[in-house]
Amino acid sequence: METILIANALTVNEGASTYQDLRIRNGRIDAIGGNLSAKGVDRVIDADGRALFPGMIDDQVHFREPGLTHKGNIASESRAAVAGGITSYMEMPNTLPATTTIGRLEEKHRIARNTSFANYSFYLGGANDNIEVVKMLDPKQACGVKVFMGASTGNMLVDDPDALEQIFTHCPTIVATHCEHSPTIEANIRRFQAIHGENIPIALHPAIRSEAACYRSTALAVELARRCNTRLHILHLSTAKELTLLSSLPLEKRRITAEACVHHLLFSETDYRDKGNLIKCNPAIKTEADRQQLLAALQEGTINVVGTDHAPHTLEEKQQPYLRAPSGMPLVQHAFVSLLEHVHDRTLTLEQVAERTAHGPARLFDVKDRGYLREGYWADLVLVDLKRPTVVDDQPVYYHCGWTPFAGRTFRSSVVSTFVCGHPAFMDGQIDPTPKGMRLEFERSSSLK
């Protein structure tokens, strides 16, 4: 492999930002320090003071393969991810067929081995009828077990109380949950149908996928986790009220952790007016007050991780009336620069971004040799220019679906280069055509119990 020296970078790592060099050899970080020698180096990249982060580890994406590849696939969406500074991802099980068996889990890994531009792992899906499969899962075989405690894309709702109890009791790895209370949502839909018929306005989406629906389901997940001593990770929090269920202890002292997503940190309910179904997602984007509280919790550490919940649909699907338009949006290509907007606004620091996008996910999921700028670790890196804007409409859209909810926006930062296992996957506006992603490894014992 090519030996690379990145010189004069502002390295953002482990709570500090320091001007230094970083050398890559055999895909790993060989050395970090000042004035490193270029002897034996194949390529020198002058960072010229730009910020060098550990690559983002996205703990929640939907890449749609197998079975939904008219929306996206592992190759297309991982290509977009590396263009956006995401070097590793954890993909969800609500594909066709659903990833509810070990065989289907391994089939996804086989696909990714040949086509993924970023490093990868996949969740096993929990279901009402696959408790024995969950029990037999090797904790090093998957990033976690995903449990839909509310209806979402696909038919994977776990609504049998005994099945939930069994999963929370016996799961040998992290249980990651989508928390929304389906009966509450269904009652809200009926209420608004009585007023609007089938022409419910998109502006009512946060009233339908309501705070009450989110809180009730999240409270149940927390109660189950405490009773069953489960290692629980709550995905895509969207309300301030849910934050009251969480501890602010350091990540290492918590068995219940939480994620926020970039779109819940950037958009609020006023954006439905301009974006319509393009920002329809589950759980819904809610109030400006909720957005501000999520940002505060991210800053304080109550929320441990930032992900995307990248979930592409075709533009034709999104242009249907509200009740038929699917929920979810493509996000990975601009996720990192969207998060850096909060640095420009002085809501977050560079070091907090590194913690929530790389260090935190690596520790939370016990990812081996990734998530930090450390000698001996894999060289998963993103070089960012904090002074060069990204005009979204001037860029190619790499998603298979061909559109982005960020159309019309200009972000104040740009991704210059992304390295995956030491390989320049994205550089100078070009994606290298050879996928180099590797399967994520986890440093775990036989059980997290």
Secondary structure, DSSP 8 states (H G I E B T S, - for coil): ---EEEEEEEEEETTEEEEEEEEEETTEEEEEESS---TT-SEEEE-TT-EEEE-EEEEEE---TTT-TTT--HHHHHHHHHHTTEEEEEE-S-SSS-S-SHHHHHHHHHHHHHH-SSEEEE-EE--TT-HHHHHH--TTTSS-EEEESS--SSS-B---HHHHHHHHHH-SS-EEEE---HHHHHHHHHHHHHHHTT---GGGHHHHS-HHHHHHHHHHHHHHHHHHT--EEE-----HHHHTTS--S-GGG-SEEEEEEHHHHH--GGGHHHHGGGG--SS----HHHHHHHHHHHHHTSS-EEE--B----HHHHTS-TTTS------GGGHHHHHHHHHHTTSS-HHHHHIIIIIHHHHHTTBTT-SS--TTSB--EEEEETTS-EEGGGS---STT---TTTT-EES-EEEEEEETTEEEEETTEE-SS----B--B---S---
